[in-house]
């Protein structure tokens, strides 16, 4: 027996075990597509792990290759399928600022409503994904149905969905086993570097997966209140910039956290850009979150970050 | 003859359960879906993993099916409609269902894949949690009937079903039965969101078909056991005895199915802790209460 196990790595409890390196993703039911999680397993405990995105954007444009402003916006929006409105808005703002356009309050307001709509839909999408990961079929069905309705809804219909969204939150508060499944999992204290968005705001509370769930549910309600007070959404469309030139910077609070874009515009063409997203920082937290956890808890911790592999910039 | 009738009843119940399962999942009531799905499994390529333990890999789905049918063999549909009315029937069902663990460990080990293997070993942990909660409530049921014969156990509930006589035992047995059948929220060995199917992950084609048939049969067997032990078996007005047995069995099976939809998967550590620190003391309390009732109430 000693001969068989003498060269094997030791677990935390001193047992000698075969450790396995197991891939989860890029296509895995409990994780967003495109995210590859590689975990080293000691039984069903995780000794170490890392996450990589297989679909993330590459930062900055190719040398000497200028892109038309409209094309740039379309490309950025389509490169981020889980938050296309947010990145469309980010690109519009950065280009308009580079072109020296002043803010227009009516446009800003309609854009902000569109952004809040996307935030609600995105958080519902995360809830559906969490339901899939936890084997909670009712949550998956309900959240996915509401997400589709939100995506199709106008301002008035959105308000009609308010009771359903309140009911969803109330129901989750009453669901047995949910709290014990999420409480104390994936703790990120408020001082942790690189936190942004709901993950950062939940860190001010308990900083665990349970707090992140409630942070997103609170944000859904807050966004609904904002839409109620403001009006109809308007998809961000680039205003007339002519052949403007300059340097522009913009920041947008996307559903997953802050995204920053700085770019150089020359005669209406984007010459170069630099993008920074919350997911690019959050993905680096995975190793710390999964180490020493049971496999199921490790996956819940990763899921609770709501990583979008498309928003991981390399 | 009894063998054929019970087997047909089992198959019919499995079909109905599969229809209901499809209904709750897709929202469409399609009575032909289980048959079409079964045929589709037969027609699909049955892939064998690269370096399997071939004996374990091939045997596991069949063993699980045999275990589920064996368990049903001692459960009566009517006073004379039982395959084997053993003197140790209540004990036999425990013994038969112990092999569910063997089948799942084999299904986990056989394909030589990480997800399947973790799923198999997870079920070993699950067994340590639920096993006592299967045996102890049955002990209380046998105490009231003063017999391990399943037809006598049903007979003992003529005036008062055990769900009323020992409700605590019913709740514990129902939960443990769901864990034994690895239905959500106790689907730790399969856990699609964590293990991509776990013990099911490497099975395809006809082998997967057998595995799914076995899982549904196991649910029906455990629902039938719940009916026999707690819901008065064949007792009921107007309808023939076998009809009552089938109605109650299906009602229990469907409730097992639905309960899982509204709950997230339990953590293995929590399952173990709650079963041992709460479940077993409650099961002991149930035995004591039933013992006192048996002594005091004629």
Interface residues (C-beta under 8 A of the other chain):
Chain A: X20 X22 X24 X28 X29 X30 X41 X43 X44 X131 X132 X133 X134 X135 X136 X137 X138 X139 X175 X176 X177 X178 X180 X181 X294 X295 X296 X297 X299
Chain B: X24 X25 X114 X115 X118 X121 X122 X184 X185 X187 X188 X191 X192 X193 X194 X195 X196 X260 X261 X262 X263 X264 X265 X266 X267 X268 X269 X270
